[in-house]
Amino acid sequence: MTRQLLHLCNFDPGSEERHKMSVKCLELFSVQGSPVLLPLQESFTTQVPPASTSSNTNRPFETPLLTIAGFLDDITIMPSLQKPRKIGIIASDGQTFHFLCKPKDDLRKDARLSDFNSVINKLLRASSESRRRQLRVLCTFGLSQIFHS
């Protein structure tokens, strides 16, 4: 899967804005039911229980961890200097998540954005009104959006 993702990042898109994964990256498109964890911020952030909580009742992750079930066929080339590829990944729960595959890019900025989003999520969880409205920031590979569930 890693080789295929690198191929996805590095193929020459030419002047076309849309491509088909079934043509450009058939092996990646053919992946069904992979045991690979979906790289979402919430999948990498554990919840530490308060000292008064029993260790038997602690759930270190807010939601069940999602894995990659498959890929959408559409690849969109974003109009920027690096020409990142926007792809859709189908999670094990049936939801679709969109990711950017960025060729030859420094991912440290994305890591800082991810850290920033973690801080915002902690602040949102601390507010009773935000918890009532179930507000959180969803960050996936440099794409982030305010998500209301």
Secondary structure, DSSP 8 states (H G I E B T S, - for coil): -HHHHHHHHHS--TT-SEEEHHHH-HHHHT--S---B---HHHH------TTS-TTT--SSSS---BEEEE-SEEEE-SSTT--EEEEEEETTS-EEEEEE-TT--THHHHHHHHHHHHHHHHHHH-HHHHHHTEEEEEETTEEEEEE-
